[in-house]
């Protein structure tokens, strides 16, 4: 007769509970390791973009950009990030025209027009010709061909090898036919984006002037004072206004919740529904300013820039400076106040920031 003692029900339940606890700890550890790996991958991508911009400046004496940043509007045609990336990778051509005394539209640089037409007529897929972008007497034309992405840019009459060669998982190409969607809802236009490890577009801001306020309160107006800022907000609404953005399909556009508070990006801007006036500008000011050499003045946005350019990843949650992230109230709700926020408050977000480039 066997003398073996069977497990009691209580003992079995204890063992099961211990297994559950250990599994939970393991899942947290795996999740943390995965997030850490994705942050490292994103930092590597941002370092590549930073090195490419620095190399471009070293060779050409100016920051990259196909056209002046203040002309980018909402970015539904060409975003500020794409304006920089396509100048680094190649795959696009541009030329400008002006109206002469006879009222005729004339190419500012006939060689640039000739290259534009040659590029357009190359065999391959149909090119994407962007809507002309006007700036007073000047009109800019931009064309893009997907199979030429990464072949190197054409600058001042000659080809150059690419300054940036992103990996396949660092680029997101449009997966729908041109013109069949609303860019400010879908979060993309007809051009590719460099993305972070979570599949969300990197935001890129480049310094346009050597003095003046770091940012202005004008989102994408045509007033002359928008040109006096060192950095421009134009060209980012296509991301910040998106109802679903990138691989995470994260909502950036702000929305009031029935329980109080908001969801969405603090960079959405007052034009994107539910955002407080001046909210975007304040957070951009904090990110662009040098924390050591700037005494914050939110009424004038004056200060020393942290660098000649700023790169921003939305981080793990996929939302740029999310209302469910960053500074929170004691009850866990988002903090609706932004005017009193300081440099330290930026550290509460999971977003990844990188400023670079010499400030001259």
ABEGO torsion letter per residue (X at the ends): XBABBBBBAAAAAAAAAAAAAAAAAAAAAAAAAAAAAAAAAAAAAAAAAAAAAAAAAAAAGBBBEABBAAAAEAGAABBAAAAAAAAAAEGBBBBBBBBBAAGBBBBABAAAAAAAAAAAABBEBBBBBBBBBBBEABBBBBBBBAAABGAEBBBGGBBBBBABBBBAAABBBBABBBGABBAAAAGBBABBBBBBAAGBBBBBBBBABABEBABBABAABABAAAAABABBABGAAAAAABABBEAAGBBABBBBBAAEEBBEBAAAEAAAEGBBBGAAAAAAAAAABBAAABBBBAAAGBEBBABABBBBBAEAAGBBGBAABEBBBAAGBBBABAAABBAAAAAABABBBBBBEBBX
